[in-house]
Amino acid sequence: MVTTIIFDMDGVIVDSEPTHQKLEIEMFSELGLHISDEERIEFVGTSSVDMWKKIGKRHDLAKSPDELLLYGRQKYWDALEAGKVPLVQGAVQLITDLRRRGLIIQVASSATRPTVDHVLALFRLESFFKYRIGGDEVAHSKPNPDIFLEAARQSGSDPAKCVVIEDSANGVKAAKQAGMFCIGYANPGTGKQDLSLADIVVNSLEKISVDTFALLNEPQP
């Protein structure tokens, strides 16, 4: 029996990936970096500090990953405040329906915890998510399963009774490694992502309902 639904945030609750892409390209240009689309896409779903650490190993950067994380975070917050990041269509309705049915709902995002809290507050969704976790609160970023296992521990949920909604290949891999059922959301704004490891793939959150979870078999680790 499914008890817990874990939402990724970027690309699942907020349609933020186009904005992240734009801001990252701006930062790459400022730093004089030539990052290919292929290299950039491999970082979708991972934490920003993990991205900057890997880029720092491949390229000669004068600034530290933490400095770049904070700079990039402020640029993203400015975009949020300017209304440049919309909600994903169907996200609020799904969240509301799941909460009404008494299911545990959580956010497990590669964004830092301050950004998770900021986004939920901005869109007045914080009351729905008692349990939330950011990528800076675990040792290893997606595709490692740490964040989802910690989310399950946080809410006292059995991983086998958790369902993750993810839009990135790294997120799907992390969910499956955590022994959880995974719904892949093929968000066009996220770009080309391999969601083949997901148990179900949808192209709209409006195709997911409370009945979807009622019909799911418990995933096997």
Backbone as CSV, one residue per row, in Angstrom:
resi,resn,N_x,N_y,N_z,CA_x,CA_y,CA_z,C_x,C_y,C_z
1,MET,0.843,-1.203,0.000,0.000,0.000,0.000,0.874,1.246,0.000
2,VAL,0.624,2.145,-0.927,1.379,3.397,-1.010,0.937,4.333,0.111
3,THR,1.901,4.852,0.859,1.598,5.776,1.959,2.157,7.167,1.727
4,THR,3.191,7.262,0.878,3.974,8.496,0.798,4.304,8.842,-0.641
5,ILE,4.078,10.118,-0.997,4.424,10.613,-2.328,5.515,11.659,-2.169
6,ILE,6.644,11.436,-2.843,7.791,12.346,-2.754,7.934,13.097,-4.077
7,PHE,7.812,14.405,-3.995,7.925,15.254,-5.172,9.339,15.815,-5.311
8,ASP,9.915,15.684,-6.487,11.019,16.558,-6.838,10.407,17.956,-6.963
9,MET,11.211,19.001,-6.900,10.647,20.352,-6.978,10.839,20.990,-8.352
10,ASP,12.099,21.156,-8.764,12.377,21.803,-10.042,11.946,20.907,-11.190
11,GLY,11.034,21.408,-12.004,10.548,20.638,-13.141,9.347,19.772,-12.831
12,VAL,8.964,19.680,-11.540,7.797,18.894,-11.150,6.755,19.775,-10.464
13,ILE,7.182,20.589,-9.510,6.267,21.534,-8.873,6.353,22.894,-9.565
14,VAL,7.570,23.355,-9.798,7.769,24.611,-10.540,8.482,24.317,-11.854
15,ASP,8.049,24.994,-12.896,8.619,24.770,-14.230,9.859,25.641,-14.386
16,SER,10.897,25.255,-13.676,12.064,26.119,-13.492,13.253,25.801,-14.377
17,GLU,13.240,24.640,-15.024,14.447,24.240,-15.757,14.832,25.217,-16.874
18,PRO,13.874,25.775,-17.646,14.287,26.766,-18.654,15.010,27.963,-18.036
19,THR,14.551,28.395,-16.856,15.201,29.517,-16.175,16.575,29.104,-15.670
20,HIS,16.668,27.908,-15.076,17.978,27.422,-14.626,18.956,27.349,-15.810
21,GLN,18.484,26.848,-16.926,19.337,26.727,-18.107,19.845,28.100,-18.546
22,LYS,18.947,29.064,-18.604,19.322,30.417,-19.017,20.355,31.018,-18.063
23,LEU,20.120,30.874,-16.766,21.032,31.448,-15.775,22.383,30.738,-15.775
24,GLU,22.381,29.429,-15.945,23.643,28.688,-16.003,24.464,29.104,-17.215
25,ILE,23.810,29.248,-18.362,24.520,29.672,-19.572,25.113,31.061,-19.374
26,GLU,24.360,31.939,-18.693,24.878,33.278,-18.392,26.116,33.190,-17.508
27,MET,26.061,32.320,-16.494,27.197,32.172,-15.597,28.390,31.554,-16.305
28,PHE,28.153,30.566,-17.152,29.247,29.964,-17.916,29.951,31.027,-18.756
29,SER,29.156,31.899,-19.367,29.714,32.964,-20.198,30.536,33.934,-19.358
30,GLU,30.009,34.305,-18.194,30.728,35.220,-17.303,32.068,34.631,-16.872
31,LEU,32.093,33.319,-16.711,33.313,32.635,-16.252,34.242,32.238,-17.400
32,GLY,33.800,32.519,-18.617,34.608,32.164,-19.783,34.640,30.676,-20.057
33,LEU,33.583,29.965,-19.652,33.520,28.515,-19.839,32.762,28.159,-21.116
34,HIS,33.214,27.129,-21.762,32.526,26.612,-22.950,31.978,25.229,-22.581
35,ILE,30.732,25.217,-22.139,30.076,23.987,-21.699,29.095,23.553,-22.774
36,SER,29.251,22.348,-23.278,28.356,21.850,-24.323,26.983,21.529,-23.738
37,ASP,25.983,21.437,-24.603,24.650,21.067,-24.149,24.672,19.685,-23.507
38,GLU,25.463,18.769,-24.072,25.556,17.415,-23.539,26.102,17.424,-22.108
39,GLU,27.129,18.241,-21.881,27.714,18.309,-20.548,26.741,18.955,-19.567
40,ARG,26.045,20.000,-19.994,25.097,20.682,-19.115,23.934,19.763,-18.739
41,ILE,23.419,18.996,-19.704,22.268,18.132,-19.460,22.588,17.041,-18.441
42,GLU,23.847,16.614,-18.390,24.189,15.552,-17.435,24.031,16.006,-15.992
43,PHE,23.982,17.334,-15.780,23.859,17.854,-14.421,22.418,18.093,-13.995
44,VAL,21.458,17.937,-14.915,20.055,18.165,-14.571,19.630,17.176,-13.499
45,GLY,19.066,17.684,-12.417,18.629,16.829,-11.317,19.646,16.676,-10.206
46,THR,20.888,17.115,-10.447,21.903,17.047,-9.398,21.949,18.383,-8.659
47,SER,22.639,18.428,-7.536,22.742,19.672,-6.781,23.691,20.639,-7.483
48,SER,23.469,21.937,-7.268,24.310,22.955,-7.904,25.751,22.861,-7.437
49,VAL,25.940,22.599,-6.139,27.317,22.528,-5.642,28.033,21.327,-6.235
50,ASP,27.307,20.222,-6.447,27.900,19.048,-7.080,28.273,19.368,-8.526
51,MET,27.393,20.104,-9.207,27.676,20.515,-10.581,28.947,21.362,-10.644
52,TRP,29.040,22.349,-9.754,30.197,23.242,-9.791,31.483,22.530,-9.384
53,LYS,31.372,21.546,-8.498,32.563,20.769,-8.131,33.090,20.005,-9.341
54,LYS,32.181,19.373,-10.082,32.591,18.600,-11.254,33.128,19.500,-12.352
55,ILE,32.468,20.636,-12.568,32.958,21.580,-13.577,34.322,22.120,-13.164
56,GLY,34.487,22.344,-11.860,35.769,22.853,-11.365,36.916,21.897,-11.607
57,LYS,36.633,20.583,-11.575,37.667,19.588,-11.839,38.043,19.537,-13.320
58,ARG,37.071,19.874,-14.172,37.294,19.795,-15.615,37.821,21.102,-16.205
59,HIS,37.533,22.204,-15.517,37.900,23.521,-16.035,38.601,24.315,-14.924
60,ASP,39.371,25.275,-15.304,40.127,26.083,-14.347,39.244,27.231,-13.858
61,LEU,38.705,27.095,-12.646,37.815,28.116,-12.100,38.496,28.873,-10.970
62,ALA,38.346,30.187,-10.995,38.952,31.016,-9.951,38.096,31.013,-8.684
63,LYS,36.779,30.861,-8.837,35.878,30.880,-7.692,35.581,29.460,-7.220
64,SER,35.272,29.336,-5.931,34.993,28.033,-5.348,33.559,27.608,-5.686
65,PRO,33.277,26.303,-5.598,31.905,25.826,-5.833,30.888,26.497,-4.916
66,ASP,31.253,26.753,-3.658,30.322,27.389,-2.729,30.019,28.819,-3.140
67,GLU,31.037,29.547,-3.614,30.819,30.919,-4.083,29.877,30.941,-5.287
68,LEU,30.101,30.023,-6.201,29.272,29.953,-7.403,27.851,29.513,-7.062
69,LEU,27.715,28.622,-6.089,26.394,28.197,-5.630,25.595,29.387,-5.114
70,LEU,26.204,30.178,-4.250,25.498,31.320,-3.665,25.156,32.377,-4.714
71,TYR,26.077,32.599,-5.627,25.837,33.581,-6.689,24.686,33.114,-7.579
72,GLY,24.727,31.848,-7.975,23.672,31.298,-8.825,22.337,31.261,-8.114
73,ARG,22.359,30.971,-6.818,21.110,30.926,-6.056,20.442,32.295,-6.016
74,GLN,21.242,33.347,-5.829,20.664,34.683,-5.788,20.069,35.073,-7.133
75,LYS,20.740,34.701,-8.211,20.202,34.976,-9.541,18.853,34.261,-9.734
76,TYR,18.759,33.041,-9.239,17.516,32.276,-9.366,16.421,32.893,-8.501
77,TRP,16.764,33.299,-7.288,15.771,33.929,-6.408,15.249,35.229,-7.023
78,ASP,16.141,35.966,-7.667,15.709,37.198,-8.338,14.702,36.881,-9.450
79,ALA,14.966,35.793,-10.186,14.045,35.378,-11.256,12.697,34.949,-10.671
80,LEU,12.736,34.260,-9.544,11.505,33.859,-8.872,10.680,35.070,-8.469
81,GLU,11.337,36.041,-7.841,10.640,37.236,-7.377,10.086,38.046,-8.541
82,ALA,10.738,37.925,-9.696,10.284,38.650,-10.890,9.157,37.921,-11.626
83,GLY,8.737,36.788,-11.088,7.640,36.040,-11.693,8.013,35.285,-12.948
84,LYS,9.288,34.939,-13.095,9.752,34.265,-14.309,9.708,32.740,-14.221
85,VAL,9.279,32.235,-13.067,9.214,30.781,-12.884,7.774,30.394,-12.541
86,PRO,7.047,29.762,-13.466,5.656,29.385,-13.198,5.540,28.036,-12.512
87,LEU,4.381,27.768,-11.977,4.078,26.438,-11.458,3.861,25.480,-12.624
88,VAL,4.166,24.218,-12.418,3.854,23.186,-13.417,2.339,22.980,-13.419
89,GLN,1.763,22.956,-14.601,0.320,22.771,-14.712,-0.106,21.439,-14.076
90,GLY,-1.089,21.522,-13.207,-1.604,20.327,-12.544,-0.943,20.015,-11.217
91,ALA,0.170,20.683,-10.892,0.907,20.353,-9.662,0.102,20.669,-8.412
92,VAL,-0.469,21.856,-8.334,-1.191,22.262,-7.127,-2.417,21.388,-6.911
93,GLN,-3.135,21.073,-7.981,-4.316,20.230,-7.852,-3.952,18.840,-7.347
94,LEU,-2.855,18.276,-7.882,-2.415,16.945,-7.450,-2.001,16.971,-5.986
95,ILE,-1.227,17.977,-5.604,-0.784,18.113,-4.215,-1.988,18.228,-3.282
96,THR,-2.962,19.042,-3.670,-4.163,19.244,-2.858,-4.960,17.955,-2.702
97,ASP,-5.117,17.232,-3.806,-5.884,15.979,-3.773,-5.210,14.929,-2.893
98,LEU,-3.892,14.825,-3.013,-3.157,13.829,-2.220,-3.238,14.140,-0.732
99,ARG,-3.105,15.406,-0.408,-3.192,15.816,1.000,-4.595,15.554,1.548
100,ARG,-5.596,15.822,0.738,-6.979,15.618,1.161,-7.255,14.141,1.460
101,ARG,-6.593,13.248,0.731,-6.776,11.812,0.929,-5.945,11.264,2.100
102,GLY,-5.157,12.129,2.727,-4.418,11.711,3.904,-3.075,11.069,3.634
103,LEU,-2.600,11.130,2.387,-1.277,10.591,2.074,-0.191,11.545,2.569
104,ILE,0.944,10.992,2.941,2.098,11.817,3.293,2.692,12.367,1.993
105,ILE,2.917,13.666,1.929,3.574,14.233,0.753,4.816,14.990,1.203
106,GLN,5.880,14.830,0.425,7.172,15.409,0.768,7.804,16.060,-0.455
107,VAL,8.766,16.941,-0.198,9.625,17.466,-1.252,11.038,16.970,-0.988
108,ALA,11.664,16.408,-2.019,13.068,16.009,-1.945,13.737,16.564,-3.192
109,SER,14.417,17.689,-3.024,14.956,18.434,-4.165,16.469,18.568,-4.084
110,SER,17.102,18.584,-5.248,18.547,18.825,-5.283,18.889,20.283,-5.004
111,ALA,17.879,21.152,-5.055,18.098,22.545,-4.666,18.459,22.601,-3.185
112,THR,19.111,23.674,-2.751,19.448,23.799,-1.335,18.173,23.966,-0.519
113,ARG,18.236,23.622,0.751,17.061,23.733,1.611,16.530,25.170,1.662
114,PRO,17.396,26.206,1.733,16.845,27.561,1.703,16.026,27.843,0.438
115,THR,16.456,27.299,-0.699,15.699,27.514,-1.933,14.385,26.742,-1.910
116,VAL,14.411,25.518,-1.388,13.173,24.743,-1.252,12.158,25.531,-0.428
117,ASP,12.595,26.024,0.730,11.701,26.774,1.608,11.218,28.062,0.940
118,HIS,12.118,28.720,0.214,11.781,29.978,-0.450,10.712,29.753,-1.518
119,VAL,10.885,28.714,-2.329,9.930,28.435,-3.407,8.566,28.061,-2.839
120,LEU,8.540,27.184,-1.843,7.265,26.771,-1.267,6.537,27.941,-0.616
121,ALA,7.292,28.827,0.032,6.676,30.004,0.645,6.147,30.964,-0.422
122,LEU,6.914,31.167,-1.473,6.522,32.099,-2.532,5.207,31.685,-3.179
123,PHE,5.034,30.365,-3.379,3.815,29.870,-4.019,2.766,29.400,-3.004
124,ARG,3.013,29.717,-1.722,2.070,29.413,-0.648,1.736,27.924,-0.574
125,LEU,2.780,27.128,-0.686,2.623,25.675,-0.626,3.261,25.068,0.619
126,GLU,3.860,25.916,1.468,4.617,25.376,2.599,3.735,24.580,3.564
127,SER,2.465,24.936,3.677,1.591,24.226,4.622,1.294,22.796,4.181
128,PHE,1.495,22.496,2.893,1.252,21.149,2.387,2.400,20.195,2.714
129,PHE,3.588,20.757,2.915,4.782,19.918,3.032,5.438,20.081,4.403
130,LYS,4.986,19.279,5.346,5.627,19.254,6.656,7.036,18.702,6.521
131,TYR,7.196,17.735,5.618,8.497,17.087,5.415,9.102,17.565,4.105
132,ARG,10.322,18.071,4.187,11.016,18.531,2.986,12.519,18.420,3.216
133,ILE,13.247,18.239,2.143,14.699,18.078,2.271,15.374,18.631,1.028
134,GLY,16.500,19.307,1.244,17.272,19.884,0.144,18.540,19.101,-0.117
135,GLY,19.117,19.321,-1.282,20.307,18.593,-1.679,21.528,18.872,-0.820
136,ASP,21.514,19.999,-0.100,22.639,20.335,0.770,22.562,19.610,2.110
137,GLU,21.494,18.824,2.317,21.312,18.137,3.597,21.697,16.665,3.544
138,VAL,22.224,16.226,2.407,22.692,14.840,2.280,24.110,14.846,1.711
139,ALA,24.809,13.743,1.929,26.220,13.668,1.525,26.398,13.558,0.017
140,HIS,25.497,12.825,-0.644,25.671,12.564,-2.066,24.429,12.968,-2.847
141,SER,24.650,13.658,-3.958,23.557,14.151,-4.789,22.972,13.030,-5.650
142,LYS,21.768,13.244,-6.178,21.214,12.351,-7.203,22.246,12.239,-8.331
143,PRO,22.489,11.069,-8.907,21.668,9.860,-8.929,21.853,8.917,-7.740
144,ASN,22.630,9.312,-6.730,22.708,8.494,-5.523,21.364,8.562,-4.786
145,PRO,20.990,7.519,-4.060,19.659,7.466,-3.446,19.527,8.193,-2.118
146,ASP,20.624,8.805,-1.650,20.659,9.383,-0.302,19.448,10.254,0.029
147,ILE,19.089,11.157,-0.883,18.049,12.142,-0.569,16.685,11.487,-0.380
148,PHE,16.401,10.443,-1.157,15.108,9.782,-1.029,15.069,8.876,0.202
149,LEU,16.177,8.240,0.509,16.236,7.425,1.715,16.124,8.294,2.960
150,GLU,16.739,9.472,2.916,16.638,10.397,4.043,15.222,10.950,4.160
151,ALA,14.574,11.183,3.018,13.188,11.654,3.038,12.290,10.614,3.708
152,ALA,12.489,9.335,3.368,11.698,8.261,3.972,11.951,8.181,5.471
153,ARG,13.212,8.324,5.857,13.544,8.296,7.285,12.895,9.474,7.998
154,GLN,12.928,10.624,7.349,12.392,11.844,7.943,10.903,11.709,8.285
155,SER,10.148,11.092,7.398,8.705,10.969,7.607,8.308,9.635,8.231
156,GLY,9.284,8.764,8.477,8.990,7.469,9.056,8.298,6.533,8.087
157,SER,8.582,6.711,6.787,7.929,5.913,5.751,8.807,4.747,5.317
158,ASP,8.182,3.643,4.967,8.876,2.500,4.388,9.196,2.844,2.929
159,PRO,10.467,2.804,2.507,10.801,3.127,1.116,9.970,2.344,0.101
160,ALA,9.609,1.110,0.427,8.823,0.288,-0.495,7.395,0.791,-0.654
161,LYS,6.991,1.714,0.229,5.637,2.271,0.147,5.655,3.732,-0.300
162,CYS,6.812,4.146,-0.847,6.964,5.517,-1.340,6.918,5.554,-2.864
163,VAL,6.330,6.612,-3.404,6.336,6.864,-4.840,6.994,8.214,-5.074
164,VAL,7.963,8.243,-5.965,8.677,9.471,-6.309,8.177,9.976,-7.666
165,ILE,7.977,11.287,-7.773,7.650,11.909,-9.059,8.869,12.721,-9.476
166,GLU,9.469,12.355,-10.584,10.738,12.943,-11.043,10.691,13.294,-12.529
167,ASP,11.465,14.319,-12.900,11.517,14.712,-14.320,12.897,14.536,-14.924
168,SER,13.865,14.061,-14.146,15.231,13.922,-14.661,15.725,12.493,-14.588
169,ALA,16.653,12.163,-15.463,17.258,10.831,-15.446,17.961,10.572,-14.122
170,ASN,18.684,11.574,-13.616,19.387,11.401,-12.346,18.421,11.153,-11.200
171,GLY,17.286,11.846,-11.212,16.289,11.667,-10.166,15.635,10.306,-10.222
172,VAL,15.317,9.841,-11.435,14.713,8.518,-11.593,15.675,7.441,-11.100
173,LYS,16.938,7.547,-11.470,17.934,6.566,-11.019,18.019,6.542,-9.495
174,ALA,17.995,7.721,-8.886,18.076,7.805,-7.424,16.871,7.142,-6.772
175,ALA,15.686,7.385,-7.323,14.469,6.802,-6.764,14.493,5.276,-6.834
176,LYS,14.907,4.762,-7.970,14.932,3.300,-8.127,16.004,2.668,-7.235
177,GLN,17.152,3.344,-7.080,18.187,2.821,-6.192,17.723,2.829,-4.735
178,ALA,16.776,3.732,-4.430,16.226,3.785,-3.070,15.148,2.728,-2.848
179,GLY,14.827,1.953,-3.909,13.820,0.914,-3.780,12.407,1.441,-3.811
180,MET,12.218,2.583,-4.475,10.906,3.217,-4.523,10.290,3.125,-5.911
181,PHE,8.967,3.168,-5.952,8.257,3.256,-7.219,8.486,4.666,-7.761
182,CYS,8.608,4.801,-9.074,8.896,6.121,-9.644,7.999,6.418,-10.839
183,ILE,7.408,7.607,-10.813,6.667,8.132,-11.959,7.544,9.184,-12.619
184,GLY,7.891,8.963,-13.866,8.680,9.934,-14.609,7.770,10.933,-15.302
185,TYR,8.040,12.205,-15.078,7.274,13.257,-15.740,8.128,13.828,-16.869
186,ALA,7.712,13.582,-18.098,8.455,14.064,-19.262,8.102,15.529,-19.509
187,ASN,8.753,16.394,-18.764,8.521,17.841,-18.878,9.338,18.378,-20.047
188,PRO,8.697,18.951,-21.066,9.444,19.478,-22.223,10.493,20.517,-21.827
189,GLY,10.198,21.274,-20.764,11.123,22.312,-20.334,12.404,21.782,-19.737
190,THR,12.399,20.542,-19.305,13.595,19.950,-18.709,14.601,19.517,-19.767
191,GLY,14.124,19.342,-20.999,15.013,18.883,-22.063,14.990,17.373,-22.165
192,LYS,15.756,16.846,-23.065,15.756,15.411,-23.315,16.351,14.662,-22.126
193,GLN,15.524,13.831,-21.499,15.949,13.045,-20.344,15.549,11.593,-20.549
194,ASP,16.425,10.696,-20.153,16.136,9.268,-20.243,15.373,8.838,-18.992
195,LEU,14.070,8.673,-19.131,13.222,8.298,-18.006,12.827,6.821,-18.067
196,SER,13.555,6.053,-18.863,13.168,4.658,-19.129,13.166,3.775,-17.888
197,LEU,13.903,4.150,-16.853,13.923,3.347,-15.631,12.692,3.577,-14.759
198,ALA,11.924,4.614,-15.055,10.714,4.893,-14.282,9.680,3.795,-14.524
199,ASP,8.843,3.562,-13.541,7.804,2.539,-13.659,6.667,3.003,-14.557
200,ILE,6.396,4.284,-14.523,5.380,4.915,-15.369,5.959,6.232,-15.865
201,VAL,5.673,6.582,-17.109,6.077,7.890,-17.641,4.834,8.607,-18.142
202,VAL,4.646,9.851,-17.714,3.522,10.668,-18.162,4.051,11.959,-18.763
203,ASN,3.264,12.578,-19.636,3.667,13.858,-20.209,2.888,15.023,-19.625
204,SER,2.104,14.749,-18.582,1.357,15.795,-17.890,1.029,15.320,-16.486
205,LEU,1.181,16.214,-15.503,0.806,15.845,-14.136,-0.699,15.659,-14.018
206,GLU,-1.438,16.217,-14.957,-2.890,16.063,-14.930,-3.316,14.630,-15.243
207,LYS,-2.369,13.814,-15.700,-2.653,12.401,-15.956,-2.411,11.542,-14.722
208,ILE,-1.973,12.190,-13.630,-1.770,11.489,-12.371,-2.898,11.889,-11.423
209,SER,-3.496,10.918,-10.773,-4.556,11.194,-9.813,-4.358,10.326,-8.584
210,VAL,-5.173,10.559,-7.579,-5.127,9.728,-6.376,-5.361,8.267,-6.742
211,ASP,-6.232,8.029,-7.717,-6.517,6.652,-8.150,-5.283,5.971,-8.742
212,THR,-4.384,6.762,-9.345,-3.139,6.199,-9.902,-2.363,5.486,-8.805
213,PHE,-2.247,6.116,-7.653,-1.474,5.537,-6.569,-2.196,4.363,-5.921
214,ALA,-3.521,4.411,-5.928,-4.284,3.314,-5.345,-4.101,2.022,-6.131
215,LEU,-3.792,2.148,-7.423,-3.659,0.981,-8.264,-2.242,0.406,-8.312
216,LEU,-1.293,1.152,-7.754,0.099,0.722,-7.831,0.384,-0.468,-6.927
217,ASN,1.165,-1.386,-7.423,1.686,-2.442,-6.573,2.874,-1.906,-5.817
218,GLU,3.162,-2.472,-4.685,4.326,-2.047,-3.936,5.580,-2.337,-4.735
219,PRO,6.493,-1.333,-4.893,7.724,-1.567,-5.634,8.658,-2.498,-4.870
220,GLN,9.457,-3.226,-5.610,10.436,-4.110,-4.991,11.818,-3.458,-5.009
221,PRO,12.517,-3.471,-3.887,13.857,-2.872,-3.845,14.789,-3.553,-4.815
